[in-house]
Amino acid sequence: MNNLKQMTTAQLKQYLSENRNNNSRFSEALSELMSRNSNPTVYPPDLPLEEIERVMQDKIKEVRQANQSE
């Protein structure tokens, strides 16, 4: 078994992808990944659709920029 705590975030995401059909491994890895973000953004459940779309577009841009700098 891999030591999930020693994996980088990219390695952990790859591990999740490779183990998506193994409930116990996926759950353990997802818990580790989620524990790394100590300040998650929480959105209200009644957020208007337009605001959801804006948030999603902003996040997509952020991820693309991060991937370009790697």
N, C-alpha and C positions, 0 to 999 in steps of 0.2 A: 504494500500500500504506500502511496506517495505521501510525503509529509506536506500537507496542504498549507501549513503556516509558513513554510520556507519558499513556497512558490510566489513568483511575481503575479501581479494581477492578470497580465496577459497569459501566463501559463495556467493560472487558475481558470480563466475563461475557456481556454482550449480544453482543459480537463473536463469542465462542465459539458462542453460540446461533445466530447468523446464518450461521456458517461451519461448522456441524457436518458438512456433507457434503463439505467441501473438506479433505482429509487434511493437506495441507501447512500451510494457514492455521490449522486447528484445532490441529495439533501445536505450531506455533510459539507460538500464543496460550496454550495450556495450559502450555507450558514457562515462559512469562513469568509466568503466574499462580502456578504452583507455586514459582517462584524467589522470590516475594515473602514467603512464609512461612518465615522463617529458623529457626523452632522448632516444627516440626510435631509433633502428638501421634501416637505410634506405639503401636499396640495389639498384644498378642501374638496369634499365629494361633490359639491354643487357648482364647481368651476364651469363657467360658460364655455361652450364649444369653441368659440373664437379664441379664448384664452388658452385652451388646451392645445389648439393648433399652433399658436404662437410659441408656447413652451416647447412643443415637440420640434418645431423648426429651429429654435434656438439651440436645443440639445443636439440636433443633427449637425448643425454648423460647428458646434463645439467639438464633437467627436471627429468630424472631418479634419478640422484644424489640428487636433491632437495627433491624428493618424499621419498627417502630412509632415509633422515635425519629428516623427520617429525614424 
